[in-house]
Amino acid sequence: MKKYIIRLVIGLIIASVPATASAQFISYAPAKKFVEVDVHLFGGTTGIIQNYDSKFREITDVNGDNGTGFGGGVGVVFGLREWLGFGTELNLLFARNKLNMAVSNTEAVSMSNIFIKNRYSYVNIPLFMSFRFNVLPGLRWNIDAGIYYAYGLSGRQKQNIYRSYVNNLGQLMGSTVETSTKYFKNSATFINSYRRSDLGLHLATAIQFGSHFYIGMRFQIGMRNVAYTPDGIVNPSVHNLNFTGCVGYKL
């Protein structure tokens, strides 16, 4: 079955590549199409970059694990020249990540192990310049560079807190707390909540086969601190991070 699928994919790629004699790597000619519209799907890893351990001395250890992210959307590129275009997309992103940390008080008489699972969704809108290069006849290499704006739609945070402490009698005691809260702008989230709006850097690359099919990768990193701590004395720094593969079809 796997061999059949691989042969089918290779056959579709070969069929989509026109048989022309040569290709100019950089073509300065006017764009053949002023408007290119595509639909695409993407999936990969999503997470956050944070500095909790440097901001809070009670946190003795913190580990962040990226989760699975996926989504899709539509895009449009306006051809300025054959080698250059300006593009934008309207995407919906579903993301997850995890945080595990150890927290102790200053007297070292209590210790908590905290396990956090975040899931959230964003409307994601990149704006970018698209650089197009003709690698082979019917084979184009696209590089997109620009910025993105994202707005959070919904999300949840699940907390599992395992606490051990020594009581006044010198006895070791333990307790477990499990909670689930909203992700965006909610005071019940651990350490900080999260802003809905995000702005960051967008980079993508793809190989286009013929006039329609393409496959590639995209990378986004937030430039805005999305940690929301309106009443906090210490403000941590939290930035979104997305790295996904992408497949698409130009209409």
N, C-alpha and C positions, 0 to 999 in steps of 0.2 A: 504493500500500500504506500509506504514511504517513497519507494522508487517511482511509483506512478505519479505521485504528487510532484516530486522533484522534476520529472520529465515534463509534466504539464506546465509547470512554472517556467522552465527553460524554453519550452516551445512558445509560450505566450510572449516571452521577452524577445526571442528571435523574430517572431512574427510582427512585433511592434516596431522593430528597427528597420527603417527603409534602407534599401541597397543603393547608396550613393557612392561616388568614387572617392571623395575626399572631404575633409572638414577643416575649416579654419578655426584654430583654437580660440582666438578672440575676434569676433566679428563686430566691426563698428558700423555696420549697416543699420538702417531703420528696423525697428522690431517688426517681425512678420505679423504678430498679433498685438494690438494695443492693450487688450484685456484678456488675461488668462484666469479662469476660474477653476478651482479644484475642490474636491472633498477628500478628507483624510482621517485616518485613525492613528492614535499613538498610544504607546504603553511602555512602562519602564519603572524607574525608581524615583520616589519623592521623599523629601525630608526637610529638616531645618538645621541651621548652624546656630549654636547658642554658646554663651560664655558663663553659664550658671556657676561653675566651680570657681571661677575667678572673682565673682561678685559676692558670693555667699560662703563664708568660711565654715558654716555648718555642713555644707555639702562636701563630703570627703571623697566621693567618687561619683562620676556621672558618665553614662554611655548612651549614645544616641544611635538608633538603628533606622535606616531608611525603610520605607514600606513600598508597597506596590501602588503605582499610579497609572491611570489610564484615562482616555477621553477621545474626543474627536471634534471636528468642526469643518468650516468652509473657509477658503482663502481666495484672495484675488491679488494679482500682480499686474501693475500697469507698465507696459513695455516702453521705456524711454529710448533704448537702443537694443540691438540684439544681445549685447553683453550686459546690459544694465536695466533694472526695473525697480519699481517701488511697490511694496506689497503690504497687506494687512490681513489679519485673520480674525474670526470669531470662533473661539473654542470653549468647550466645557471640560474641565479637569476634575477628576475624582482622585483624591490623594489620601495616603496613610503614612504614619511614622510612629516610632516608639521611643520612649525615654526610660532608662533605669538608673536609679541613683540611691546612694546611701547618705542619710542625714543623721547627725548626732548633735546634742546640745553642748554648750560650753563646759558643763560639769562632767560630761561623758558618762552620765548615769542613764541615758536613754539613747536608743538607736532605732532608726526607721529605714526600712527598705521600701522604696516606692517604685511602682511599675505603672507607667502611663502609656496608654494607647490613644492616639489622635486620628480621627478621620474627618475629612472636610472636603468641600467642593468649591471651585472658583469658576467664574467666567474669566477667560484669559484672552486678552487682545494684544497681540504683538504688532508693532510697526517697524518695518525693516527695509533696507536696501538689499536688492537681490542681484548678485553677480553671477553671470552665466557663461560657462566655458564649454566649447565643443571638443570633447575628448576624442571621439571617433564619429564617423558618420552615423547619425541617429542616436548618439550617446552624449548626453549633456550633463555637466557637473554644475550644480547650483550651490552657492554659498550665500546665506542670509545673515545679516548683522543689523541689530537695532535694539529697541527697547520693548518692554511689554508692560501693560497695565492689567491688574487682576482685581476682581471684586469677589469677596467671599459670600457665598449663598447660604450655606448651612454647614454644620459640623458638630461632632460630639467628642468629648474627652472622657475616657474611662480610667479611673484611678484605683489601684490596688495597693493599700498601705499596710505593711506588716511592721508593728512596733513592739519592741521589747524594752523594758525599763526595770530599774530597781526601786522598790517602794521603800517607805520609811522603816520597815522591819528588816530590810536587807534582802527581801525575797525578789527573785527574778520573775517578772510578770510579762505577759504578752497580750496583744490585741490585734485584730484585723478589721480594716475598714474598706469597704468597696463603695465607690460612688460613680455616678455618670452625670456629666454636666454639659451644657452647651459650650461650643468651642470659641465662638466670637463674642468678645466684649461681655464676659461673664465673670463675676467676682469669685465664683466657686472653682475656677480652674486653678491648677497648682502653680504657684509662684506668680504667673502672669496670665492674662487672657491674651487674645490676639485681635489685631485690627483687621477690618474687612478689606481695606484697600492696600494694594501692594504695587510697587513699581520696581522694575529691574532690567537686567541685561538679557537679551535674547540672541542666541547664536544657533544656526542650523546649517546642515549640509545634506545634500541629497544627490543621487544619481537618477537621471530621468532617461527612460528607455523609449525612444520614439517621441510621439506627440502626447502621450497620455499617462503611462505608468511611471511612478517614481518611488524610491525607497531611500530612507535616510535616517539621520539622528538630529536631535535638538537638545539644547542645553539652556536652562534659565536659572539665574541666581538673583535674588532680591537685593536691591540696594537700599530699600527702606527698612527700618527697624519696625517689625510688626508686633513687638511685645507691647501689650496694653496694660499699663500699671498706673491708673489715674491717682491712686492714693498711696503708692509705694514710695518709700524713702530711697531704695536702691532700684535702679532701672536696668535690667539686663538687656542684652542685645540679641535679637532673634531674627534670622533671615531665612526665607524660603529657598529651597533648592530642588530643581527638577531636571532629570536626565532621562530621556525617552527615545525609543525608536519610532519611526513613522513610516507609514505606507499611504500612498495617495493616488488619485486619478484626476487628471486634468480634463475638464469637459470640452 
